[in-house]
Amino acid sequence: MRKLAVVAAGGTGGHLFPAQALAEALIARGWSVVLASDERVAGLASDFPAERRIGLSAATYRPGDPVGMLRAGFSVFRGAMQARRAYREIGPNVVVGFGGYPSAPALVAAILDRRPTVIHEQNAVMGRANRRLAPHVTTVACAFPTLLKAPPKVAGRAVVVGNPVRPPIRALAKHPYTPPDPGGPVRVLVTGGSQGARLLSELVPEAVAALPEELKRRLVIQQQTRPESMDTARRIYRNAMIDAEVAPFFRDIASRLRDAHLVIGRSGAGSVCEFAVAGKPSILVPLAIAIDDDQGQNARLLAEAGGAEVAREQQLSVDSLATAMEKLLSNPKRLARMAAAARSVAIADAAERLADVVEETARGRAVVAERA
């Protein structure tokens, strides 16, 4: 008997990468997968292992904008009707939503048709779309032990499965952390620049250039940087005589993460979980304008475990970042302790755990968290 899952994910990597990891886990178990999203997904989903893609009408709105809310509501309604027509044709056993407004029509259609549904929340703070739909779905899964902003009944039944990561990242869970040798190279990976982290694109090179000369001679920097900031970053590194590779995007991010002694980046849900699985000490800079401070709450998982230092934008400067980097990079034993702490909160098999939840839900069994 054919098993078919519709996976609904927004057009950003934060939603799409865990959806792809789940899809690969389900396919390995004999499932077929259909991807449902809006038109933005095309540029990010070229490698998504779906036998078919369903394009759905969807829109978002700004809080306090009643006209935008009305338009978004009509758009989601149209998308839900599109999804219902597609469901009548393909007959999915279960529909899984990963948040973001493009996933809403697919879930609304499944709820109206009384099909088994699963929501996976990647952040420690439940997003707006998931928050509205979660009370009506069969099963709620989440990445973090805390699920802020969720309705109390939803938070109480949410199953913690972790955040599915891509297979090359998952493989790093078995790779031991090796702190830098005395006098040897010190490798620093800076992530997130291409997705809008202007602060990191511009501040990190200046902070690195402010480090003591003895430490700078040992540094090997690999930095993702906004395209418009690349020339400036390269010039700063070149003038400081630092071995640095600067690019908008690294396709081989897993190998770079494997070799890094320290990672600096934003604290999106995917990044936090990847750093934990890889067992890497990090300096996390939560996005200050993020709704509900979701990145700050994500960072708490690693910070409270002792695996990360959190640098808030409001207090961050060239001097403060340089000081934080010098303290960590000059203390290999502390780096090793942070690496172990980060790995202690990782859930490397999150994709398999979520696949278990999806299969149980498809069988008509709502999965509920077991609370102590």
N, C-alpha and C positions, 0 to 999 in steps of 0.2 A: 504494500500500500504506500502510495507516494506521500511523503511528508514535506510540506511547504511552509516556510516562514517568510512573512513580509517584514523587512527591517526598515524602519522609518528613521531617518537621521537628517539633521540640518546640514547646510552646506559649509560647515567649518570643520577643520581637522579635529577639534576637540570632541565633536560629536561623531564624526565619520570614522576616525581611527578605531575607537572601541567597537563601533558597529561592524567594521570590517573584521576585527579579531573574532567577534562572535560568529559572523558569517562563516569564516574559515573553520571554526570549531564545529559548527553545525554541519557543514558540508562533509567534514571528515567522519561524521556520524551517519551519513546517508541522506541528509536533508537537501532540498533545493531551496534557494534563497532568491527573493525578489527585493530590489531596493526601491523604496518610495521616498521622494524628496521633491524639492523645487528645482528650478533651472540652474541654481548656483552650484549644484553638486557636480555638474559635468566636468569642471576643471579639476576636481579633487578625487573623483571616483573612477579614474581610468583603469585602476587596478582592482576595483571592487569586484569580488567574485560572485556577481549576481547573474542569473540566467536571463533576467529582464529588469528593466527600470521603468517605474511608473512616475511620470511627471505630474505633480499636483499643484493646484493653485494654493498659495499661502501668502500671508503678509503679517507684519508686526505693527506695533504702534508705540508711541511714546507715552509714558504715564501722564495723565492729565490732559490728553488729547482726545476728546469724545468723538470728533469726526474721524480721526485715525482709527479709533477703536471700532467704530461702526464699519468702516471700510475693511478692516482686518477681519471682522466677524463675517462679512459677506464673502470675503476671499476664502476663509477657512471653510465656510459652508459649501462653496463651489468645489473646493478641493475634496471635501468629504463625499460629495456626490460622485465625483470622478473616481474616488477610491472604491466606493460601493459598487459601481459598475464593473470595475476591474476585479473586485473580489468575487462577484457572481461568476466571472469567467474563470478565474484561477483557483478559487476555493481554498484560501490559506487556512492552515491548522492553527496558526497563532500569528499575532501581529506584535512586534516589539518596537517600542519607541525609545529614542535616545535623547529626547529633549530638543529644544530649539523650535521656533514656530513652524518650520517646514514639516516637523513630525506630527503636528497637531491634526491635520486632516485625516491622515492614515489611522490614527488612534480613534478619532471621533467616529469615523465610519465603522471601525471594528466594534466599538461600544454600542452603536446603534444596531448593528447586526448581531449583537450578543456573541461575538467571537472571543475566544481566549486572548487576553492582552497582558503584556508585560511592559512596564516602564523601567528604564535604567537611568538613574541620576548619577552623573559623573562627579558633581561637586559636593562639597560639604554643606552648601546652601542649596536647597531645591529651587530650580529655575521656575520662572513664571508659568511657562507652558505646562511643565510637569505638575506644578502645584495645583493647577486648575483641573487637570485630567486624572491625577493620581487617585482621588477618592472613588473613581468610577471604573478603574481597571482591575483585572483579576489579581495581579501580583506586582509588587513594587520591589525593585532591587536597587541597591545603592553601593557606592564605592567606599564611602567613609563611615566610620562608626557613629559619627554625628550627622544628623540630617536637619539642619536648621531651616526655618520658615515652612517646613512641611506641616500640614494639618496634624494635630496630635494622634488621631487614629491611624493616619498614614505612616507617621514616624514609628508608631508602635508595632506595625506589622511589616516594616521594611526589612528585607533580607540583605545583609552585608555580604557582597560577593567580591568587592574590589573593583578596580577599573581595568578592563581588558586592554592589554598592550600588544603591540605588534610582535610576531614571533622572533625577529632578530633582537628585540629588547628583552623579551622573556628569556632568551638563551643566556643573557648576562647574569641571571640569578645564580648560575653555577660558576660564575667567574669570580675568583677571590679578589678582594681589593688589596693592592700593593701600594703602600705609601711611597713618596719619593725618596730615593737614596740620597744620603748626604753628599752634596756637591753635584748630584746628577740633575737631569732635566726635570722640570716641574710643569706638568701639563694642565692647562686651564681651558675649559670649554665654556663658551658664552652662548646661550641659546635665546631664541625668541625675537631677534631683531627684525626679521622680515615681516612679522605679524603686528608691527606697530609699536614696539618697545623703543621709541626714540630715545628715552632716557638712557637705556643700556647701550644703545648704539653710540651715543656721544660721551657718556660718562665713564664707561669702563676703560677705554683707551687712555683717558687722562689719568684715571686712578692708577692704572698699571704703570704709566710713565712716572708717577710720583713715588713708586716703590724704591727701596734701597738698591744701589747699583749691583751689589753682590747677588741679590735675589733676581733682579732683572736679567742678568746674564744667563740664568738657568731657565728662564721662562720659555714655554712654547704655548702660544695663544692660538686658539681656533675660535673665531667669533662669527656668528650669524649677525648680519648688520643690515639695516635698511639700505636700499640701493643709493639713496641720496646722501647717506652718511659714509659710504665706503671710502671715498677718496680722503676724507678727513681722518678717518680711523687709520687708514694705511699710512698716511703722512705722519701721524703722531707716533705710531709704532716704529716706523722707519727712522724718525729723528731720535727716538729713544734707543735705537739699535736692538729692538726686540724681535725675536723670531715669531712672526704672526701670519696667520692665514685668515683673510677676511672675505666673506662671501654672503650673498643674500640667503642662501639655503644650502645645507649639506645633505645630500641624498644618503650618504653612508653614516648617518648619525649614530647608529648602534656601535660601530667600530670606534668612533670618536669618543662616545660615552664610555665604552669599555676601557679606553686608555687614559681617561681623564683622572687627575688627582683631585680636582675641585671643579664644581659646576656652578656657574652664575646664571640665573634666569628668572623669569616670571614664575608665578606659582599657579598656573592653570592646572586643572585636575589631572590632565594627561601628563604634564611635565612632572608634577609631584610624585605621581605613581611610578613613572618611568625611573626617576632618580632613586626611588625606594627599591624597586626591583633590581636595578643595577648596583645598588649598594654604594651610592656616591655621596660624599659630603657636599653640601651646597650652601650658597648664599642666595636666598630667595627675596625677590623684590615684588611684592603684590601690586597689581595695578590699582592705583588709587581711585580711579573713577569706576571701577567695577561695581555693578549693582549688588547691593547687600554685602559688599566686601567678601564676595565668594572666594577670591584668591587669597585673601588674608586668612580666611577660615581653613582653606586647603592647606596653607603653609603650616598651620598649627600641628597637623599630624606629624610632620617631620621635626618641627621645632621642639614640641613637647617630648618627643622621643630622644632628642639630643642629636638628631641627624642633620640639622640645618640651622643656620643663622638667618634671621628675618630682618631685612632692612626696609623700613617703611619709607616711601618716597619723600614724605614731608621732612624727614630727618636725614635723608641721604645727600651726601656731598662727595666731591672728589677726595677730600681728606678722610672722611669717615669710611668710605669704601676701601681706600688704600690701607687704612689702619686695620680694617677687618681682614683683608686679604693677607696682609703681612703676618698677623697673629696666627692665622690658620696655616699658611704655607710654610711658616717657620717652625711648625710643631707637628711633625709626622705622626707622633703618637696620638695626638688629638684628632687628626684626620682619620686615622684608623678607627678610633672609637666612634667617630661620627658615622663612618661608613657602616660599621656594625649596627649602630642604632637605626640608621635609615633602613637597612635590610630587615631589621626586626619587625617593622610594621608593614612590610611588603606582602602583597598577595599575588604571587607570580602566576598562579593558575586561575586568575579571575575569569578568563574566557571560558574555561571548562566549568567553573562554578556557575556562571551565568547560563551556559548551555544546559546544565542540569536543571536550572530553574525554568528555562524556556520549555524544555521537554515535559517536565512535570505539569506546567500550566497547560500545555497543549493537550495533555491527557485529561484535562478537566479538573485538575487538583490545584487549587490556589496554594501557593507556597507562602508560609507565614514565618516570621522570625521566631526563633526560640529564645526567650528572654530568661535570664537567670533569676 
